[in-house]
Amino acid sequence: MPRTKTRPSPRRTSRHRRRKTLTRRAFLAGAAAVCGAGALWAVRRVLPGLSGETRQQNPALPAAGEYRAVWISYLEWQGMDFSSADRFRAGAAGMLDNCRVLGLNTVIAQVRPFGDALYRSNLFPWSHICTGTQGQDPGFDPLDILLTEAHSRGLSVEGWINPYRLQASGVPASLAANNLANLHPEWVAQVNGGLYLNPAIPAAADYVVQGVAELVQNYPVDGVHFDDYFYPTTDPALDAAQFAASGVADLAGWRRANVTALVKAAHDAVKAQDPTLRFGVSPQGNPDNDRNQQYSDIDAWLTAEGENAVVDYLCPQIYWGYGYTLSNGSDRFAFENILPEWLGLPRAAGVALYFGLGAWRIGEGDGGTNADSVSQWNTGRSLADQLEDLRAWGGQGYALYRYGSLFGSAWPELAAAECAALTAANQLGETAE
């Protein structure tokens, strides 16, 4: 049903409203037991050839104000020049300068998109993004360069990991010999032509966590970020054998426990390296899909705290416009309705709630049956309007999806207007802080 909560008035405001501390729910008991702990640190060894840069204070921590991030995906990396370290550095520098101009403080950089890595790893092959061939060394370390350039500009970098995906829609075209699909085919499920690690196999989840530990051990990242690709299908056949062996009656609850075990173990691996590092997840914007299609227990993650903490933040992908309606007439997912729905969920005091904003909709609309849900993305102010309403409701920060939608967009004049409006809105936000 549509939310009945009214929108803030006046609509735009630069003042931050403090939310009251919400009630807390008990964390899903025993979930972490699904992942074995014995092998988590087996490969935590320092790799040679890194710059040796020391970790810097993260300017996106809550004490420093609003979280202002942008996702930089493998699609952006595909447009970069990897032919030499100098050329990659020049491209990264230009990208990061643009982020600074917008008033951002955090870059969420996709460093493991397909069971591979844009950094030197003992666990995963080099990404095909670097040379066109998965497993081929580009001769330099892209993440090392990105971190150096970002930190010199006062920008935090969170390493964005897709935990389960190995291949999708024919990307990459071929997999390296040491891709997990070849090393451990018994861990892999084929879904709609793609290859994914089976979330029901503890050894596969443990390997993912080893990769998180390796990343934070060897690189001065400011945090680790998981995207929303968890269970790739609701088909009971995916993990039927494991479910039958579990003796559990509730498939959905069991699957949520599998995912939570991975997320919890990844969080703990990050904190074991450095408690000041942050770990977060960007679930889908539709809470029902999170709970029942991808089996993300967002309610437990938001309310768990202390030793039971699962995340430092969630950043749901609220990619819809004002007035967005479904074909059945529901406006539940209109921005002005879904935003307060998320903010109304119980949340532990130590868990932040940020929001992903759909920069990729600019110039195209968001597909709603209501014409306003299309036209609002053609104004040159849509993101700034959403940002200011987010602040008025008490949101703690945002992330823009994605960099290429604002710079290099198919709608350059409109994207330039969006950037100008965002810059002005962020300047007002800084004044309010």
Secondary structure, DSSP 8 states (H G I E B T S, - for coil): --------SSS-----------------TTGGGGS-STTTTTT----SS---------TTSGGG--EEEEEE-HHHHHTS--SSHHHHHHHHHHHHHHHHHHT--EEEEEEESSS-BSS--SSS-B-HHHHSSTT---SS-HHHHHHHHHHHTT-EEEEEE-SSEEEBTTBSSS--TTSHHHH-GGGEEEETTEEEE-TT-HHHHHHHHHHHHHHHHHS--SEEEE-S---S---GGGGHHHHHHHT-S-HHHHHHHHHHHHHHHHHHHHHHH-TTSEEEE--BS-HHHHHHTS---HHHHHH--GGG---SEE--EE---TT---TTS--TTSHHHHHHHHHTS---TT-EE-EEE-GGGTTT----SSTHHHHGGGSS-HHHHHHHHHHHHT--EEEES-HHHHSS-SSHHHHHHHHHHHHHHHHHHHHH-
